[in-house]
Amino acid sequence: MAADDLRLELLTPQGIALFRRTVTDHYGWFMHESAFERVDTIRREGLQPRNPGCGVPDVVVSTFKGSDGIVCLNPLGSRHAKSSHAGHIFRMGIRAADLPPRLGIDWSYPESWSLRGVTDAQLAGFGRDGAILYVVDDTGSIASYDPIPASVLRVCTKGKHGLFPSTWPLLSSVGNDEIFTIDRSGV
């Protein structure tokens, strides 16, 4: 199997199921950073797929019937992927078991969409699930094609900032003044 074939397979229902099973078996938590100005909307509506500001591959548009939105997620334990937002951001955590069904390669990140240039020989050695982890571990990014409900979002709060989302409270249970923010104005 060639990398192009794997990328196309990962857009089929069977490939999406393989991708989800592979990443949720390997990673227990997933992170998402968002602009703090969106906290109230996210508390009401959850994380909604949005276009991160780039062109969408035609194959993705045709597969998902014109949808151009994703929720970008950073698997905890992979390379840290920072939000593209400038200004004040906040961090949320989602348990693997709470993720929606349609997960896949992050097409908004060229290194991810190109499968990190995995060769046919590497793909043969890694297998499909190994190739998925090869990409995700180093790029630190996956995509959800579905919304993530507010009821499952944990939030990093003052005094609990760190990479232990299992200790974070649910976003619905804290006030905005309790949320730990990071200033990326200079980024």
C-alpha positions as CSV (number, residue, x, y, z in Angstrom):
1,M,0.0,0.0,0.0
2,A,1.3,3.5,-0.9
3,A,0.8,6.6,1.3
4,D,-1.7,8.1,-1.2
5,D,-3.8,4.9,-0.9
6,L,-3.7,5.0,2.9
7,R,-4.7,8.7,2.9
8,L,-7.7,7.9,0.7
9,E,-8.6,4.8,2.8
10,L,-8.6,7.0,5.9
11,L,-11.5,8.9,4.4
12,T,-13.7,5.8,4.0
13,P,-16.0,4.7,6.9
14,Q,-13.7,1.7,7.5
15,G,-10.6,3.9,7.5
16,I,-12.2,6.5,9.8
17,A,-13.0,3.6,12.2
18,L,-9.4,2.4,12.0
19,F,-8.0,5.8,12.6
20,R,-10.3,6.4,15.6
21,R,-9.6,3.0,17.1
22,T,-5.8,3.5,16.6
23,V,-5.6,6.9,18.2
24,T,-8.0,6.3,21.0
25,D,-6.3,3.0,22.0
26,H,-2.9,4.8,22.0
27,Y,-3.8,8.2,23.6
28,G,-6.0,8.6,26.6
29,W,-6.6,12.4,26.3
30,F,-6.8,15.0,23.6
31,M,-6.2,18.8,24.0
32,H,-7.7,21.8,22.2
33,E,-6.7,25.4,22.5
34,S,-9.1,28.2,21.7
35,A,-9.3,32.0,21.9
36,F,-10.6,33.0,25.3
37,E,-13.1,35.3,23.7
38,R,-14.9,32.1,22.6
39,V,-15.3,30.5,26.0
40,D,-19.0,31.4,26.5
41,T,-19.9,30.1,23.0
42,I,-18.0,26.9,23.6
43,R,-19.6,26.4,27.0
44,R,-23.0,26.7,25.2
45,E,-22.3,24.9,21.9
46,G,-19.3,22.8,22.5
47,L,-16.5,22.6,19.9
48,Q,-17.9,23.1,16.5
49,P,-16.0,22.1,13.3
50,R,-14.5,25.3,11.7
51,N,-12.2,25.9,8.8
52,P,-8.8,26.8,10.3
53,G,-8.1,29.3,7.5
54,C,-6.8,27.1,4.7
55,G,-7.9,25.4,1.6
56,V,-9.6,22.1,1.9
57,P,-8.4,19.2,-0.3
58,D,-11.1,18.3,-2.9
59,V,-11.2,14.7,-1.7
60,V,-12.2,15.9,1.8
61,V,-14.9,18.2,0.4
62,S,-16.4,15.4,-1.7
63,T,-16.2,12.8,1.1
64,F,-17.9,15.0,3.6
65,K,-20.4,16.6,1.3
66,G,-19.0,20.1,1.2
67,S,-18.0,20.4,4.8
68,D,-14.9,22.4,5.3
69,G,-14.7,22.4,9.1
70,I,-12.7,20.4,11.6
71,V,-11.9,20.5,15.3
72,C,-8.1,20.3,15.6
73,L,-7.0,18.2,18.5
74,N,-3.6,17.5,20.0
75,P,-3.2,14.0,21.5
76,L,-1.6,14.2,24.9
77,G,1.8,12.5,24.6
78,S,2.4,13.4,21.0
79,R,4.3,16.5,19.9
80,H,2.7,19.6,21.4
81,A,0.8,21.5,18.8
82,K,0.0,25.1,19.7
83,S,-3.1,26.8,18.7
84,S,-2.9,29.2,15.7
85,H,-4.8,31.8,17.8
86,A,-3.0,34.9,18.9
87,G,-4.0,36.8,22.0
88,H,-5.4,35.0,25.1
89,I,-6.1,31.4,24.7
90,F,-7.4,28.7,27.0
91,R,-6.9,24.9,27.0
92,M,-9.4,22.1,27.1
93,G,-9.1,18.4,27.5
94,I,-11.3,15.6,26.1
95,R,-11.1,11.9,27.2
96,A,-10.5,9.5,24.3
97,A,-13.8,7.7,25.1
98,D,-15.7,11.0,24.7
99,L,-14.5,11.8,21.2
100,P,-17.0,11.7,18.4
101,P,-16.8,8.9,15.8
102,R,-15.3,10.7,12.8
103,L,-11.7,11.4,13.4
104,G,-8.9,11.6,10.9
105,I,-5.7,13.1,9.6
106,D,-5.5,16.9,10.0
107,W,-5.7,18.2,6.4
108,S,-5.0,21.7,7.6
109,Y,-1.4,20.8,8.6
110,P,0.7,20.0,5.5
111,E,3.1,17.7,7.3
112,S,0.1,15.7,8.6
113,W,-1.8,15.5,5.4
114,S,1.3,14.4,3.5
115,L,1.6,11.6,6.1
116,R,5.1,13.0,7.0
117,G,6.4,11.6,3.7
118,V,6.1,8.0,4.8
119,T,7.7,5.7,2.2
120,D,6.1,2.6,0.9
121,A,8.9,0.6,2.7
122,Q,8.1,2.3,6.0
123,L,4.4,1.8,5.5
124,A,5.0,-1.9,4.8
125,G,7.0,-2.2,8.0
126,F,4.7,-0.1,10.2
127,G,1.4,-1.4,9.0
128,R,-1.6,1.0,8.7
129,D,-2.0,1.6,12.4
130,G,1.8,2.1,12.9
131,A,1.8,4.6,10.0
132,I,-1.1,6.5,11.7
133,L,0.9,6.8,14.9
134,Y,4.1,7.7,13.1
135,V,2.2,10.7,11.7
136,V,0.3,11.7,14.8
137,D,3.1,11.3,17.2
138,D,5.3,13.7,15.3
139,T,2.8,16.2,14.0
140,G,0.7,16.3,17.2
141,S,-2.5,17.0,15.4
142,I,-5.6,15.1,14.4
143,A,-9.0,16.3,13.2
144,S,-12.6,15.7,14.3
145,Y,-15.1,16.1,11.6
146,D,-17.9,16.2,14.2
147,P,-18.7,18.6,17.0
148,I,-17.6,17.8,20.5
149,P,-20.3,18.4,23.1
150,A,-19.7,21.0,25.8
151,S,-20.7,18.4,28.5
152,V,-17.4,16.4,28.0
153,L,-15.0,19.4,27.9
154,R,-12.6,19.7,30.8
155,V,-10.8,23.0,31.2
156,C,-7.4,24.0,32.6
157,T,-8.0,26.3,35.6
158,K,-5.8,28.4,37.8
159,G,-4.0,26.2,40.2
160,K,-4.5,23.1,38.0
161,H,-2.6,24.2,35.0
162,G,-0.5,21.4,33.7
163,L,-0.9,18.5,31.4
164,F,-3.2,16.4,33.6
165,P,-6.6,17.0,32.1
166,S,-8.1,14.1,34.2
167,T,-7.8,16.5,37.2
168,W,-9.4,19.5,35.4
169,P,-13.0,20.4,36.1
170,L,-15.7,20.4,33.5
171,L,-16.0,23.7,31.6
172,S,-19.6,23.8,32.5
173,S,-18.8,23.9,36.3
174,V,-16.3,26.9,36.4
175,G,-16.6,30.6,36.0
176,N,-14.5,32.5,33.4
177,D,-12.4,34.0,36.1
178,E,-11.2,30.5,37.2
179,I,-9.9,29.6,33.7
180,F,-6.1,29.6,33.2
181,T,-5.2,31.6,30.1
182,I,-2.1,31.9,28.1
183,D,-1.2,35.2,26.4
184,R,0.0,34.6,22.9
185,S,-0.3,38.3,21.8
186,G,3.4,38.4,20.8
187,V,3.1,35.2,18.7
